[in-house]
Amino acid sequence: MNVTQHGYTIDVAMRDDRLLGAALGNTASWSTWIAVLKAAFGLGLTDEQRELFASVAGQRMPPRDRVRELWCLCGRRAGKSRIAALVAVYIALFAPVKLAPGERGAVLVLANGIDQAGLVFSYAKAFITESPVLRREIVSVTKSEIRLRNGITIAVHANSFRSVRGWTLLACIFDEVSFWRDESSAQPDVETYTACLPSLLTTNGMLIGISTGYRRAGLLYAKYRDHFGEDTPDVLVVQGSSRTFGRRK
């Protein structure tokens, strides 16, 4: 079974215990995340999901189409890193992609340091290896990359604008972006964002930032200030507590 030939929406893949659900488990406590992700991918919401979405999106309307950027400000232990890994795996395996013959695309996750990158990578690997269907799509696995049969690599690294170089980016996910630090840069979040955009524009790729709010400065705060509660068609910003998104142990 080549899963890339089947049009699984992200919520269906999350609930299916043959797919992402094999590692995610019972989705009852992930209902707010499911509503947000469905909205971000331009999928229709149920009445209950529309209420959940509105509660974390500043009462804005759900986007009509898949957004170009999704920014999530969530409380601690809200499952942010697992969602970062889940979205990376979903886009790599299920999103429609057109690559030139011999070209390899990448879904790149950038985390706040080496230890955090290792955690996100372990989640991404589990989402694939725990699934009896998805594990067949693996070509090879290293300490930070998973190469897939469809020509796409899932790569998880510590944040750096240098990590972006050389990739054909299909998506880029910033994990805990509010906490990024780099001795060589005063604005590592902005520099990495700027470095990602040209490749993402070429592939119509998606950029996702997920983090606990930390300060009234930086890229995440700027996105919140400019887009939270606004019906911006290609940028979605959501905010909620750990309890709202489902507190994890």
C-alpha positions in Angstrom: 0.0 0.0 0.0 1.4 3.4 -1.0 -0.1 5.7 1.4 0.9 8.8 -0.6 -1.7 7.7 -3.2 -4.6 7.9 -0.7 -6.2 11.2 0.2 -6.2 10.8 4.0 -7.0 14.1 5.8 -5.0 14.8 8.9 -7.8 14.1 11.3 -8.5 10.7 9.7 -4.9 9.8 9.8 -4.7 10.8 13.5 -7.7 8.6 14.4 -6.7 5.6 12.3 -4.8 3.1 14.5 -3.1 1.8 11.4 -1.7 5.2 10.7 -0.7 8.1 13.0 -3.2 6.8 15.6 -1.0 3.8 16.3 1.4 6.1 18.2 -1.0 8.9 19.2 -3.5 6.7 20.9 -7.0 7.8 22.0 -7.7 11.1 20.3 -10.4 12.2 22.8 -7.9 14.5 24.6 -6.6 15.9 21.3 -9.9 17.4 20.2 -8.7 21.0 20.2 -5.6 20.1 18.3 -7.7 18.2 15.7 -10.0 21.2 15.3 -7.0 23.6 14.8 -5.2 21.3 12.4 -8.3 20.7 10.3 -8.8 24.4 10.1 -5.2 25.0 9.1 -5.5 22.5 6.3 -8.7 24.1 5.1 -11.0 21.2 6.1 -14.6 21.6 7.1 -15.3 21.6 10.8 -18.2 20.2 12.8 -20.3 22.5 15.0 -18.4 21.3 18.1 -15.0 21.8 16.3 -16.0 25.3 15.2 -16.6 26.2 18.9 -13.3 24.7 19.9 -11.5 26.5 17.1 -13.1 29.9 17.9 -12.1 29.6 21.5 -8.4 29.5 20.6 -8.5 31.6 17.5 -9.8 34.8 18.9 -13.3 34.1 17.4 -12.1 34.5 13.8 -13.6 32.4 11.0 -11.9 29.2 10.0 -9.7 29.6 6.9 -11.4 28.5 3.6 -8.2 26.9 2.3 -5.0 25.5 3.7 -3.0 28.3 5.3 0.6 29.2 4.4 1.6 29.7 8.1 0.2 28.3 11.3 1.4 29.7 14.7 0.4 28.0 17.9 0.9 29.6 21.4 0.2 26.9 23.9 0.8 26.3 27.6 3.4 23.9 28.9 2.7 20.2 28.5 0.1 20.8 25.8 1.6 18.2 23.5 3.4 20.7 21.3 6.4 18.6 20.4 4.3 15.5 19.6 2.1 17.7 17.4 5.2 19.1 15.7 6.4 15.6 14.9 2.9 14.4 13.9 2.5 17.3 11.4 5.9 16.7 10.0 5.1 13.0 9.4 1.7 13.8 7.9 3.0 16.3 5.4 5.9 14.0 4.4 3.7 11.0 3.8 0.2 12.3 2.9 0.4 15.9 1.4 0.4 16.1 -2.4 4.0 16.8 -3.6 5.5 17.2 -7.1 9.2 16.6 -7.2 11.5 16.6 -10.3 13.0 13.2 -11.1 15.8 12.5 -8.7 14.9 15.5 -6.5 14.5 14.9 -2.8 12.2 17.1 -0.8 12.4 17.7 2.9 10.1 18.4 5.9 12.4 20.2 8.3 11.8 20.5 12.0 13.9 22.9 13.9 14.0 22.6 17.7 15.3 24.6 20.6 18.7 22.8 21.0 20.1 19.3 20.5 18.2 17.6 23.3 14.8 19.0 22.2 15.6 18.0 18.6 16.2 14.5 19.8 12.9 14.4 21.6 11.0 15.6 18.5 12.8 13.1 16.3 11.9 10.2 18.6 8.3 11.2 18.3 8.5 11.4 14.5 10.2 8.1 14.3 7.5 6.5 16.6 4.7 7.8 14.5 6.1 5.9 11.5 7.5 2.8 13.1 4.5 2.1 15.3 2.2 2.0 12.3 2.0 -1.3 10.5 1.4 0.7 7.2 3.7 3.7 7.5 6.8 1.7 8.6 6.9 0.2 5.1 7.6 3.7 3.7 11.0 4.0 5.4 14.2 3.7 3.3 16.7 4.5 6.1 17.0 6.2 9.5 19.9 8.1 10.9 20.2 10.0 14.2 18.3 13.0 12.8 16.8 12.1 9.5 14.2 9.6 8.1 14.4 9.0 4.4 11.1 7.8 2.8 10.3 5.9 -0.4 8.4 8.8 -1.9 11.6 10.9 -2.1 11.0 13.0 1.0 13.2 13.2 4.1 12.0 14.2 7.5 14.9 16.0 9.2 15.0 17.3 12.8 17.8 19.6 13.8 18.7 22.2 16.4 17.6 25.6 15.2 19.9 27.5 12.9 19.3 29.3 9.6 22.3 27.3 8.3 20.2 24.1 8.6 17.9 25.4 5.9 20.6 25.5 3.2 20.5 22.9 0.4 17.0 21.6 1.1 13.9 21.6 -1.1 11.5 22.5 1.7 8.0 21.2 1.6 7.3 22.3 5.1 9.3 23.8 8.0 8.2 23.5 11.6 9.6 25.7 14.4 9.4 23.9 17.7 9.5 26.1 20.9 10.5 29.0 18.7 10.1 31.6 21.5 13.1 30.0 23.3 15.5 30.0 20.4 18.9 31.4 21.2 22.1 31.7 19.1 25.3 33.3 20.1 26.0 34.4 16.6 22.6 36.1 16.0 20.4 38.6 17.9 17.3 37.3 16.1 17.8 33.6 15.2 14.0 33.1 14.8 13.7 35.9 12.3 16.9 34.9 10.4 15.7 31.3 10.1 12.2 32.4 9.0 13.7 34.6 6.3 15.9 31.8 5.1 13.0 29.3 4.8 10.6 31.5 2.9 12.2 31.4 -0.6 12.2 27.5 -0.7 8.7 27.3 0.8 7.3 29.8 -1.7 8.8 27.6 -4.5 7.0 24.5 -3.3 3.9 26.1 -1.9 5.1 24.7 1.4 3.7 25.3 4.9 5.5 26.9 7.9 4.3 26.0 11.4 5.5 27.6 14.6 4.6 25.9 17.9 5.7 27.3 21.3 4.9 28.3 24.8 4.7 32.1 24.9 7.8 33.5 26.6 8.1 37.3 25.9 6.5 40.2 24.2 9.1 40.3 21.5 10.4 38.1 18.7 8.8 36.4 15.7 6.1 34.5 17.5 4.9 37.5 19.3 4.9 39.6 16.1 2.7 36.9 14.4 0.3 36.9 17.4 0.2 40.7 17.5 -0.6 41.0 13.7 -2.8 38.1 13.1 -4.5 36.7 16.2 -8.3 37.0 15.8 -7.9 38.3 12.3 -9.5 36.6 9.3 -6.2 36.5 7.5 -6.6 34.0 4.7 -3.1 32.5 4.7 -1.9 33.0 8.3 -3.6 31.4 11.3 -2.6 32.1 14.9 -4.1 30.2 17.8 -3.6 30.6 21.6 -4.7 28.5 24.5 -3.7 27.1 27.9 -2.4 23.6 28.6 -5.9 22.6 29.8 -7.5 24.0 26.6 -5.3 21.9 24.4 -5.3 18.9 26.7 -2.7 18.7 29.4 -0.2 15.8 29.0 1.7 14.0 31.7 
